[in-house]
Amino acid sequence: MMTLLGLQDDYAHDGRALTEYMTGWAIPAAAKKSGGFSKLAPVYKQIEATVGPFGLDTLAASTRALESGSATDDSTYTTLENELISLGNQRDTLAGHMNSLLEGAEFNNQPITQQQAKPLISQAEALLNQAAGL
């Protein structure tokens, strides 16, 4: 809504503008001229959406961890939960970088270059693969 209305505020948003559903003047100028924006935005959603690939894979792993325990040996649970904590921390750091770039394009007319987007996308894909592998 903020993007469509041309409003700005002083806090970081949790999410991104859904520019793929916008046309013409509604798309922020930096998103239009930024090849990196259109590639980075969907990957950001994959790692941040609760029902996206990362969220669903980590939920499945956490469920398996809970089911694996016994009264005498909870090593599988502990191992999986520690891996989930690590993945969550990595995701939070990566998503923070992505969000900064996306907000810069949406609200501050700062295009995202392919050089900026490519390593972040690669990191996100590696993170998604790790989550799927749990």
N, C-alpha and C positions, 0 to 999 in steps of 0.2 A: 504494500500500500504506500509506503514511504516513497518508493521509487516512482510510482505512478503519479503521486501527488506532488512530486518535486520537493518534498520536505526533507529536512535534515535534523538530526538530533546529536546528542553528545555521548552516546553509548554504542558499544559494538552489538550488532544484531546477531541473533541466533538463527542462522539460515541465510538465504540469498534471494534475490529477485528472480522470479520465474520468467525470465526473458524469452524462453522458448514459446510462451503463450502470448507474448506481446508483439505488436506490429507498429511500424512507422515511428511516430514521435515518442511513443511510450518506451521504446528501447533506449536505455542510456547511450549517449554518443560513444563513450569509451568501450562499451560492450559491442556495439556495432562494428567498430573498426579494430577490434581486438580479437584476433584469431585464438589467442590464449584463453579468453573468457569462455567461449563456447565449448572448449575442450575441458577446461578446469571445472566449470560449474557442475556438470553431471557426475564427475568423479567425487567431488566434494559431497554431493548428496549420497553417493554410495557408501561413504564412510561415516556419514553423520546421521542419516535417516534411521530411525528406530527399527523400521521394518525393511531397511535396505540390506544388502548382502553382509556387511560387517556386523550389523546388529543381530541379524538372524543367525549367522554362523557362531557368534560369540554366545548367544543365548543357548543354542544347541550344545555347545561345548560346556557351558556352565551347568546345564541340566545333566549332561553325562557325568560331570564331576560330582554332582550331588548324588547321583544314582550309584556311583562307584564305591562309595565309602562303606566301611564295616566298623564294627565296634573296636577292632584291634588294629586296623591298618587304613589310614586315610591318606596315604602317600599319593595315590592317583588324584584325589581331590585337591590336595595341596599343590601338586605340580601344575594341574590345569588352572587352578585359580591364580597361581603366580604368573602363569603365561598370560592369562586374561588381563591381569593388572598391568603387565608390561605392554601388551597390545593396546590397552585403553590409554595408557600414558603416551605411547607413540602416536596414536590417533589424535589425541587432544592437541599435541604439539603441532602435528602436521595440519590439522584442521584450522588451528589458529593462524598459521601462515597463509593458508588458502583463503580463509575468511577475510584477512586483511587485504589481500589482492582483490578479491571479489568486491568488497565494499569500496575500495579505492576506485574501481571501474564504475560501480553503480552510483556513487555519490560524489566523487571528486574528479571525475573525468580523467582517470589515470588508466590508460590501456594496459592490458596484460600481454606481454610479449610471449612468443612461443618459447623463448629461452627461459623465461620465468616459469611458465606452466609445465614444461616437459619434465624437469626433475621432480616436481611435486606430484605429477601424475604417475611417474614411475614409482615413487615412494608409496603412493596410495595403492597402486596395483600390487606391490610387494606385500603391503599390509593386508590387503584383501585376500591374497593367496595364503598368508600365514593364518589368518582367521579361518579360512576354509579348510586348512590342513589340520586344525585342532579336532 
